[in-house]
Structure formats: C-alpha cells, structure tokens
Amino acid sequence: EVTVVDANYTGSASGTLTIDRAAATVTLGGLVQVYDGLAHAATATTSPAGLSVGLTYDGSASAPVNAGGYAVVATVTDPNYLGSASATLVVNKAPATVALGGLSQTYDGTPRVATATTVPSGLGLGFTYDSTPTAPTGAGTYAVVASVVDGNYFGSAAGSLVVAKAAATVTPGALTATYDGTPKPATATTTPAGLTVNLTYDGSATAPTNAGNYAVVATVSNANYAGTASGTLAIGKATATVALGGLSATYDT
C-alpha cells in the first residue's frame, strides 16, 4: 500500500507486487550408463549453481535399473528460480561371457545339441548350427554360435560341433569259392543292417577270377556309420578230368 505523506494532500493506493522467479539453466549428464543391477540416476547441474533439481524417468521419480532408453526430465525446485531440461538416459546391456560345451558327439539318430554356460550364470541362450536354429542329426562338422538372450546382458561364442560317425559292425561272408572262370566276389553283412559296403581284393575293387588267396577288406560306405573288417577269400582250383590214352602196346624189342 502506498500513502501520500504531505501537509496539503492525502491519498493512498494498494496493489500486489509480483516478483517472478528468475530463469535458471539446467544441464543433464550421466546419460549413457551400463547395466549393473543397480539404479541408474542421471545427473543435473544448474546455472546459477547449486539449485535443487527433481528428476523423473519416463514420468517416475525412481531411477531405472534395467537396460533400455528412458525419457529424463530435470526440473528446478527452488523458490526463486525456474528451469528444466529433458533428454534420454540410455542404460546399455552389460557384457556376459559365454563358454561352449558338448562340441564332440557321436551320431545316434537324434539331434545333437551343443551346450553353453554363461558368466553371470543362468542367462538365456539361443543356438544356431550353420546359421539355422535346428540342431543337426547327421555326422559332420557344424559352425555353432551361442548368443545370450537377455534384457540386460549381451554376449556370444562360436565354435565347431563335430558329430562323429557311429561304429558299425561288418561281418564278411562267402570267403571260399571254386574256380569256374567267373569273378568270385565276397559278401558282407552289417549291424545296423543294410549299410553299403565296399570290398577290395588285394587292394583292387575287382573281384578275382583265378584260383588263389586274396586279402579282402570290407569297408562301410555311409554318411553316418563307419566300420571295416578283413578276411581272406580262398578260390580253390577246379577239378579237372584226366583221361589216359595209349595204354595198350606190343613188345617190339
């Protein structure tokens, strides 16, 4: 209220004096962090310095823990200053270690799945085999990649899964024959049954014809089984008929 103070005049007036808050500058910091299981708070500085600032993350006053992107708003809370700033707080995934296992296996007709462990332990994992998620069944060598599947961690490991051929039993048969002018191939059976077998005779794939003894090697030819056996093929001489003649003569001395 204002009142005139004068010997000859009198008067007064009243009103409201409003003193607005001054503008302050807010600068956000700590906007890129790495997941560590703790809350990740942004920082804020002000000009003039030292003003109180309230922070929200996606509208919440609680600082986030998990990896991700969060909308941060910093607002000055001071009776004499006002100001705010906004930005994005990025909490990056933390690195994890992946160790592959089960990389040497043997064919058994079922999918051959690699294994892996993580540090920290227990993280989810996805596997690919030659770039497909389907675990292989057949014998062979496959490029394996194990990748962490987790909201807060990343990591991977690569290696080779080797699926060895399973052992098959080979039993040679028909190792005796008699010469008759035709080739005398040996035979062989397998366990499991029905596998293809290649036979050699003294190192040749051609079955012998002539009488004699021949070293036979029977080798399984199959994508998933391996096996071999050896023996001796004996081709006996054929029986020939001998007819004598000129058995009657007259003394001529």
Disulfide bonds with the S-S distance in Angstrom:
none
